Amino acid sequence: MRPARFQQFAVEALAKAPDVKSVDPWQEDSRPFGVHIMFMSGAQIWAAITATAAPGEDYKQPENPVVYEAPAEVAYPDLYDDGKVTPQLAEKYLTAALTNSGSGEIATVYAYTVNDPGTANPGVGVKFHSEARIQMLFQHTARAGQDKGRAFDLQSAF
């Protein structure tokens, strides 16, 4: 799945998660694709979307989605710790939301810091049956009523 189509897909799929209030497309000059997620508590994440193309894929050609069985649904983990969201809890929650989307293009979804605790930036990775990958790096976080801060200067709880 290419970044533009994934952005549309993520807006729809993540919005169906129980603790998600809204999801909107988002971009910055250096990040043409991303999503702005607001949780029911008002906590927010701006996640930049980047991609790794499937082997041999040419973005100048029409996309040929590879579809198999969708991943099995999983339980949604807790999103809040004492009423606040942390980047690590958000990773796990959004991983479940994308896993539960029912997309037959998705092979697996993983939380960066669960997959590799030493990772510098939290986010969510998606592997597709086509062997393409999407990375959703958390670029900004904010508490209810706040605007995003500096890129990658994430709040520990928001």
C-alpha positions as CSV (number, residue, x, y, z in Angstrom):
1,M,0.0,0.0,0.0
2,R,1.5,3.3,-1.0
3,P,1.6,6.3,1.3
4,A,-1.3,8.3,-0.2
5,R,-3.6,5.4,-0.1
6,F,-2.4,4.4,3.3
7,Q,-3.2,7.9,4.6
8,Q,-6.8,7.6,3.4
9,F,-7.0,4.0,4.8
10,A,-5.6,5.1,8.2
11,V,-8.0,8.0,8.5
12,E,-10.9,5.6,8.1
13,A,-9.5,2.6,10.0
14,L,-8.2,4.4,13.1
15,A,-11.4,6.4,13.4
16,K,-13.3,3.2,14.2
17,A,-11.2,2.5,17.3
18,P,-13.3,2.9,20.5
19,D,-11.1,5.5,22.1
20,V,-10.4,7.6,19.0
21,K,-12.4,10.8,18.7
22,S,-11.1,11.9,15.3
23,V,-8.5,11.2,12.6
24,D,-7.6,13.7,9.9
25,P,-5.0,13.8,7.1
26,W,-2.0,15.9,8.1
27,Q,1.2,17.0,6.4
28,E,4.2,19.4,6.7
29,D,6.6,20.6,4.1
30,S,9.1,17.8,4.9
31,R,6.3,15.2,5.5
32,P,3.8,15.0,2.7
33,F,1.7,12.2,4.4
34,G,0.6,11.8,7.9
35,V,-2.4,11.6,10.3
36,H,-3.5,13.7,13.2
37,I,-5.2,11.5,15.8
38,M,-7.3,12.9,18.7
39,F,-8.3,10.5,21.4
40,M,-11.5,10.8,23.5
41,S,-9.4,12.4,26.3
42,G,-8.3,15.2,24.0
43,A,-4.7,13.8,23.8
44,Q,-3.3,14.1,20.3
45,I,-0.6,12.5,18.1
46,W,0.7,13.7,14.8
47,A,2.2,10.6,13.0
48,A,4.2,11.0,9.8
49,I,3.8,8.3,7.2
50,T,6.8,7.0,5.3
51,A,7.0,3.9,3.1
52,T,9.4,1.2,1.8
53,A,8.2,0.0,-1.6
54,A,7.8,-3.7,-2.3
55,P,10.8,-5.3,-4.1
56,G,10.7,-4.2,-7.8
57,E,7.7,-1.8,-7.3
58,D,7.7,1.2,-9.6
59,Y,5.7,4.1,-8.2
60,K,5.2,5.4,-11.7
61,Q,3.1,2.4,-12.5
62,P,-0.4,1.7,-11.2
63,E,-0.5,0.0,-7.8
64,N,-1.3,-3.7,-7.7
65,P,-2.5,-4.5,-4.2
66,V,-1.7,-8.1,-2.9
67,V,-4.6,-9.4,-0.8
68,Y,-4.7,-12.5,1.4
69,E,-6.4,-13.1,4.7
70,A,-6.6,-10.2,7.1
71,P,-4.8,-10.5,10.4
72,A,-6.9,-12.0,13.3
73,E,-8.5,-9.4,15.5
74,V,-6.9,-8.6,18.8
75,A,-8.2,-7.1,22.0
76,Y,-7.6,-3.4,22.4
77,P,-5.0,-2.7,25.2
78,D,-5.4,0.0,27.7
79,L,-4.8,3.4,26.2
80,Y,-4.7,5.4,29.5
81,D,-2.4,5.3,32.5
82,D,-3.9,7.5,35.2
83,G,-6.0,9.3,32.6
84,K,-3.1,10.1,30.3
85,V,-1.7,8.6,27.1
86,T,1.9,7.7,26.7
87,P,3.7,7.1,23.4
88,Q,4.1,3.4,24.2
89,L,0.5,2.9,25.1
90,A,-0.6,4.8,22.0
91,E,1.7,2.5,19.9
92,K,0.0,-0.6,21.2
93,Y,-3.5,0.8,20.9
94,L,-3.0,2.0,17.3
95,T,-1.3,-1.3,16.4
96,A,-4.5,-3.1,17.6
97,A,-6.7,-0.6,15.6
98,L,-4.8,-1.3,12.4
99,T,-4.7,-5.0,13.0
100,N,-8.5,-5.0,13.6
101,S,-9.2,-3.0,10.4
102,G,-9.9,-6.2,8.4
103,S,-7.6,-5.3,5.6
104,G,-6.5,-8.3,3.6
105,E,-3.5,-6.3,2.4
106,I,-2.0,-6.2,5.9
107,A,0.3,-9.1,6.9
108,T,1.2,-7.8,10.3
109,V,1.3,-4.6,12.4
110,Y,3.8,-3.8,15.2
111,A,4.6,-1.2,17.8
112,Y,8.2,0.1,17.4
113,T,9.2,0.1,21.1
114,V,7.6,-3.3,21.7
115,N,9.4,-4.7,18.7
116,D,12.7,-3.0,19.6
117,P,12.8,-1.4,23.1
118,G,15.9,0.6,22.1
119,T,14.3,2.4,19.3
120,A,14.7,6.2,19.4
121,N,11.3,7.2,18.1
122,P,7.9,5.5,18.9
123,G,5.5,4.6,16.1
124,V,3.7,1.9,14.3
125,G,5.0,-0.3,11.5
126,V,2.8,-2.1,8.9
127,K,4.0,-5.0,6.8
128,F,1.9,-5.8,3.8
129,H,1.5,-9.1,1.9
130,S,3.2,-7.3,-1.1
131,E,6.3,-6.9,1.1
132,A,5.8,-3.2,1.1
133,R,6.0,-1.4,4.5
134,I,4.6,1.7,6.0
135,Q,6.1,3.5,9.0
136,M,4.0,5.8,11.1
137,L,6.5,7.8,13.2
138,F,5.1,9.8,16.1
139,Q,6.3,13.3,15.3
140,H,4.3,15.4,17.7
141,T,2.1,14.9,20.8
142,A,-0.1,17.3,22.7
143,R,-2.4,17.3,25.7
144,A,-6.0,18.4,25.3
145,G,-6.1,22.0,24.2
146,Q,-2.4,22.2,23.3
147,D,-0.9,22.5,19.9
148,K,1.9,20.4,18.7
149,G,5.4,21.2,19.9
150,R,8.8,20.6,18.3
151,A,9.1,17.6,16.0
152,F,10.1,14.4,17.9
153,D,10.1,16.2,21.3
154,L,7.3,13.9,22.5
155,Q,5.7,14.4,25.9
156,S,6.1,11.3,28.2
157,A,2.4,11.5,29.0
158,F,-0.3,13.7,27.3
